[in-house]
Amino acid sequence: MVPVLRYGKEPTWQSGREWLEQQSDATQIDIMGKGAHAAWKDGAVTLDDLVTRHEHPVWGSSLGQRSLRDLLGVKAARAYSSSVTGVTGEPTV
């Protein structure tokens, strides 16, 4: 819904992308995770790449985050996960 105002300024709207880009790195990491944030900052993925839509027959559609493994492959996902956490082995992305 959009409010209709008789007086005052018309409200301005901000997209989710605009809001996220204005947040601190700490907030972005809290939302995206360290590996996805690092890949996004490096330009390896876009915000659009990180979003996926799920369809459920009862509940309808919802949005979720794609894994770096799906986007970049196991090797690259492991590299981003290892580089930000210092952990070797299987990435948890």
CYANA upper distance limits for C-alpha pairs under 8 A (distance plus 0.5 A):
  5 LEU  CA     10 GLU  CA      7.66
 14 GLN  CA     18 GLU  CA      6.67
 14 GLN  CA     19 TRP  CA      7.06
 15 SER  CA     19 TRP  CA      6.77
 16 GLY  CA     20 LEU  CA      6.59
 17 ARG  CA     21 GLU  CA      6.62
 17 ARG  CA     47 LEU  CA      8.29
 18 GLU  CA     22 GLN  CA      6.90
 19 TRP  CA     23 GLN  CA      7.17
 20 LEU  CA     28 GLN  CA      7.15
 23 GLN  CA     27 THR  CA      6.54
 23 GLN  CA     28 GLN  CA      6.86
 24 SER  CA     28 GLN  CA      6.77
 25 ASP  CA     29 ILE  CA      6.52
 26 ALA  CA     30 ASP  CA      6.70
 27 THR  CA     31 ILE  CA      6.86
 28 GLN  CA     32 MET  CA      6.45
 28 GLN  CA     33 GLY  CA      8.21
 28 GLN  CA     37 HIS  CA      7.46
 29 ILE  CA     33 GLY  CA      5.27
 29 ILE  CA     34 LYS  CA      5.82
 29 ILE  CA     37 HIS  CA      6.34
 30 ASP  CA     34 LYS  CA      8.32
 32 MET  CA     36 ALA  CA      6.35
 32 MET  CA     37 HIS  CA      6.35
 33 GLY  CA     37 HIS  CA      6.54
 34 LYS  CA     38 ALA  CA      6.61
 34 LYS  CA     81 SER  CA      7.81
 34 LYS  CA     84 VAL  CA      6.86
 34 LYS  CA     85 THR  CA      8.34
 35 GLY  CA     39 ALA  CA      6.71
 35 GLY  CA     68 LEU  CA      8.11
 35 GLY  CA     77 ALA  CA      8.07
 35 GLY  CA     80 TYR  CA      5.65
 35 GLY  CA     81 SER  CA      5.37
 35 GLY  CA     84 VAL  CA      6.97
 35 GLY  CA     93 VAL  CA      7.92
 36 ALA  CA     40 TRP  CA      6.53
 36 ALA  CA     50 LEU  CA      8.45
 36 ALA  CA     67 SER  CA      8.46
 36 ALA  CA     68 LEU  CA      7.02
 36 ALA  CA     80 TYR  CA      8.24
 37 HIS  CA     41 LYS  CA      6.59
 38 ALA  CA     42 ASP  CA      6.60
 38 ALA  CA     80 TYR  CA      7.28
 38 ALA  CA     84 VAL  CA      8.00
 39 ALA  CA     43 GLY  CA      6.69
 39 ALA  CA     44 ALA  CA      5.59
 39 ALA  CA     45 VAL  CA      6.38
 39 ALA  CA     80 TYR  CA      7.16
 40 TRP  CA     44 ALA  CA      6.39
 40 TRP  CA     45 VAL  CA      5.51
 40 TRP  CA     46 THR  CA      6.31
 40 TRP  CA     47 LEU  CA      7.61
 45 VAL  CA     49 ASP  CA      6.43
 45 VAL  CA     50 LEU  CA      7.66
 45 VAL  CA     71 LEU  CA      8.25
 46 THR  CA     50 LEU  CA      7.10
 47 LEU  CA     51 VAL  CA      7.25
 49 ASP  CA     66 ARG  CA      8.00
 49 ASP  CA     71 LEU  CA      7.90
 50 LEU  CA     65 GLN  CA      5.87
 50 LEU  CA     66 ARG  CA      5.51
 50 LEU  CA     67 SER  CA      7.79
 50 LEU  CA     71 LEU  CA      8.41
 51 VAL  CA     63 LEU  CA      7.16
 51 VAL  CA     64 GLY  CA      6.29
 51 VAL  CA     65 GLN  CA      5.35
 51 VAL  CA     66 ARG  CA      6.30
 52 THR  CA     63 LEU  CA      6.17
 52 THR  CA     64 GLY  CA      5.77
 52 THR  CA     65 GLN  CA      6.39
 52 THR  CA     66 ARG  CA      6.42
 53 ARG  CA     61 SER  CA      7.03
 53 ARG  CA     62 SER  CA      6.17
 53 ARG  CA     63 LEU  CA      5.04
 53 ARG  CA     64 GLY  CA      6.72
 54 HIS  CA     61 SER  CA      5.94
 54 HIS  CA     62 SER  CA      5.80
 54 HIS  CA     63 LEU  CA      6.62
 54 HIS  CA     64 GLY  CA      7.73
 55 GLU  CA     59 TRP  CA      8.36
 55 GLU  CA     60 GLY  CA      6.03
 55 GLU  CA     61 SER  CA      4.86
 55 GLU  CA     62 SER  CA      7.10
 56 HIS  CA     60 GLY  CA      5.34
 56 HIS  CA     61 SER  CA      6.54
 66 ARG  CA     70 ASP  CA      7.24
 66 ARG  CA     71 LEU  CA      7.69
 67 SER  CA     71 LEU  CA      6.94
 67 SER  CA     93 VAL  CA      5.86
 68 LEU  CA     72 LEU  CA      6.09
 68 LEU  CA     73 GLY  CA      7.52
 68 LEU  CA     74 VAL  CA      8.46
 68 LEU  CA     76 ALA  CA      8.40
 68 LEU  CA     77 ALA  CA      5.68
 68 LEU  CA     93 VAL  CA      6.43
 69 ARG  CA     73 GLY  CA      5.08
 69 ARG  CA     74 VAL  CA      5.48
 69 ARG  CA     75 LYS  CA      8.50
 69 ARG  CA     76 ALA  CA      7.99
 69 ARG  CA     77 ALA  CA      5.60
 69 ARG  CA     78 ARG  CA      8.40
 69 ARG  CA     93 VAL  CA      7.05
 70 ASP  CA     74 VAL  CA      8.34
 72 LEU  CA     76 ALA  CA      6.16
 72 LEU  CA     77 ALA  CA      6.57
 73 GLY  CA     77 ALA  CA      6.55
 74 VAL  CA     78 ARG  CA      6.44
 75 LYS  CA     79 ALA  CA      6.77
 76 ALA  CA     80 TYR  CA      6.81
 77 ALA  CA     81 SER  CA      6.58
 77 ALA  CA     91 PRO  CA      7.23
 77 ALA  CA     93 VAL  CA      7.77
 78 ARG  CA     82 SER  CA      6.34
 78 ARG  CA     88 THR  CA      8.41
 78 ARG  CA     89 GLY  CA      8.01
 78 ARG  CA     90 GLU  CA      7.10
 78 ARG  CA     91 PRO  CA      5.59
 79 ALA  CA     83 SER  CA      6.40
 80 TYR  CA     84 VAL  CA      6.91
 81 SER  CA     85 THR  CA      6.66
 81 SER  CA     86 GLY  CA      8.34
 81 SER  CA     87 VAL  CA      7.94
 81 SER  CA     91 PRO  CA      6.25
 81 SER  CA     92 THR  CA      8.04
 81 SER  CA     93 VAL  CA      7.98
 82 SER  CA     86 GLY  CA      5.44
 82 SER  CA     87 VAL  CA      5.46
 82 SER  CA     88 THR  CA      6.20
 82 SER  CA     91 PRO  CA      7.87
 83 SER  CA     87 VAL  CA      8.24
